[in-house]
Amino acid sequence: MLAEVIDVLADPNDGTPLHGDNDFRRLVSESGHSFDVAKQGYVSLLAGAGRKHDGDSAGMIQARETFLAGGHFAPFVEAVTEAMVAATESSLESSQDSAPVIIESGAGTGYYLSHSLDSISGARGVGLDISTPAAKQLAKCHPRVGAVVADVWRRLPLANDCADALSVVFAPRNMPEFARVLKPAGQVVVLTPDTGHLDELRKPLGIVSVEEDKIARLYQQAHGILEPIGSPRTIEFAMRLEKASIAAQVKMSPSARHISAEELEHRLAGLPETMTVTARGRIDCFTKPTAPNYATSR
């Protein structure tokens, strides 16, 4: 609920604190900006210029719900949760806060965030996503989640130094903003698809491949802003997928924007009823350098 995390949220235009008004039917900043809370429980904290794109559609979000509900990505969820627990514990050793704050940027339906909250005693969570259909799911994924529509490429609607841990799962990254909102000993946990991820589906379905320099670009983005901590972890596992799960996986991914529903059905028809598909990702963790070298957004 938004009331649980109101002290963490900030006006996206100028960073001033927010407070709940009219029984939390809207949020109002110290500078006078007002943001209506949707009946589903989420709030849109977009700067005055609005959004440049809408993010995942309702169909993509439904496909994500369907695929993740099948437990196919369970090893990814477990690995991210484990990293978030460790990151939060490390941050709390410095801050001694009783109610740690965890953030997920590009949180989608809140599947990963809710699992992390279940594993971190007393934690509060904020899920950020540009997609309104995603925010509707986020708002009901966990009682200690505040769901926010936000643009990761702009100033995040979060207070400075507020997060013990921030996760990014197969989503865009804004390292300067992540550094700004992290507590001094906080960590960013990044799950990135690695070479070989879903390879068995690429040729028959023509889905988007993983860029070979994806990990290198991650480190380029962090350079001079955040520094790596610990050793990267590769997670690889086999999934036995039926056609319906394969279809849901494609429909929830960026490939959904390039393959029509009719063409996808045509391509799926050529697949066996079940397939073994490899999932492969990598977790990298980052923290603030001792002498920060990032520019605080204005």
Secondary structure, DSSP 8 states (H G I E B T S, - for coil): -GGGGTTTBB-TTT--BEEEETTTTEEEETTS-EEEB-TTS-EE---TT--S---S-HHHHHHHHHHHHTTTTHHHHHHHHHHHHHHHHHHHHHH--SS-EEEEET-TTSHHHHHHHHHSTT-EEEEEES-HHHHHHHTTS-TTEEEEE--TTS--SB-TT-EEEEEEESS---HHHHHHHEEEEEEEEEEEE-TTTTHHHHHHH------TTHHHHHHHHHTTT-EE-S--EEEEEEEEEEHHHHHHHHHTSGGGGTS-HHHHHHHHTTS-SEEEEEEEEEEEEEE--SS-------
